[in-house]
Amino acid sequence: MKTIKGNLITMAKEGKFDVIVHGCNCYHVMGGGIARQIKDNFPEAYEADLASPKGDIKKLGTYTKTELGNLTIVNAYTQYSYGFGTKQVDYDAVRKVFKRIRLKFPDKKIAYPMIGAGLGGGNWDTISEIIDDELSGMNHTLVVLER
């Protein structure tokens, strides 16, 4: 996994990536973390999320997307619910959604934050291993927010 420091939103707007992926819950809540930034900067991505069934557990491991010119934003359903203090991320959902991303975007430059390790409460070592496994051989980059 290639890792760089920077701002994923800014870099996406600058055209550095073809696809950006962020983790979502199944309840249309993009109230914090990178999801909030996606909602604020790319409202079309939030609209794509709203077009999916609210609270449907079958969304886990799937995604919705929006295409804005040469940029595709993927709302990856990696957690069922939302909240603080407990692990929300579902590792099986992370694996399933990145398997789908691999099939849909095989030749694209893909970037993502530390999906599921912030507000999702997951273990980044576990999550990064899953992503590396599913996107093996592809052009994918972790963007760590530079503070």
N, C-alpha and C positions, 0 to 999 in steps of 0.2 A: 504494500500500500504506500503510494507516494503521499507525503504529508507536507503541507505548506502552511505558513501563517498568513492571515489576512482576513478580509471580510468577504464571506461567501456572496452576499447580496451585491456588493460593489463589483466583485470580480465577474459575477454572472452578467451584470449590466454592461460590463466592459467587453463581453464576448469571449471571455477566457474558457468557457465551458459550453458544451452543447446541451447538457442535461444537468439539472441540480435536483437532488433528492433530499427530502426532509421527512422525518417521522411524524405521523399524525395519530390521533385517537379516532375512534369511530363515532364520536358525538358532535362533530363540527365545531369543536372548541380549539381555536388557535389563539389562545390568550397569553402565551408566554414563550420565552425562548426564541429559537429560530422560526418557529411556526408563526409567531406574532409578527416577526419581521417580514416573512413571506406574505402574510395577509396584508400588511401595511404597504409593501412595495409592489406586490403583484396581486391585486384584488381578484384577478381572473382565476388564480389558483384557489382562492377561497371559494369562489363561485363554483368551481369544479367539485370541490369538497361538498358544498351545500347541495349539489345535484345528486349526491349519493344518499342512500337511506340512512337516516340518523339512528345511531345506536345498534346497527346491525352487526352482530358478531361475525357474520360471514365475510365482512370486509377485511378482517385480519389477514395479512399476507397478500393483499391486493393493493391496487393504487388507482388514483384518479390523476389526470394530468391536464395541463394546459400548454398550448404552444403559443409563444409570443415571438414571432419572427423566427430567428435561428435558435432560440432558447426554449427548451421544454422543462417545465417545472413539474416534478413528480411528488404528489402527496402520498407517501407510503404509509399504509395502515399497519403500524408496528406495535400499537398498543390499543387495547379495547377502551379503557376509560382514561381518566386524567386525575391529577391531584398531586399532592406533595407528601413526602414521608414514606411512601411505599413503592416497591418496584412495579412500574406500570408496563414496561416494555415486555413483549412476548418474543423470546428468541426464535421460536419456530416461525412466527410471522416475519421476523427479519429475514430469515433464510428464504422463505417462500417468496417474499417480495423482491429480494435481490436476484433470485433465480429468474423471475419474470422480467426484471430489468435487463438482465443479461441477454435474454431472448429478444426483447423488443429493441434494445439499443446497442447492438454488438460492436458497432464501429464509431461510437460517439465518445466524446470527452465528458466523463461523468464526474461530478463533484458532490460532496455531502459534508455536513458537520458531524459531530460525534453523536450520531443518531441513537436515541435511547439511553444515553449515558448522562444526560443532564436532568431535565424534568422527568424523563422516563425511569430514572433510578437504576438503570442496568449497569453491568460491569463492562467497561469499554474493552478490556482484553478479550472477553467472550464475543462481544459484538463485532469487533474489528476482525477477529478470526473468521467469523461467519461471512462477513463482507469480502474479505480476501479470498476465501474459498470459492464463493459464488461468482466473483468477478475476476478470477484468476486469468491472467493473460490479457486483460482489457486495460484501457486507458482510464484509470479511476484515481481520484485524489480526495484525501481528507483535507478539509480546510479548517484549521484551528483558529479561532478568533484571536486576533492580535490585540492585546489590551494595552 
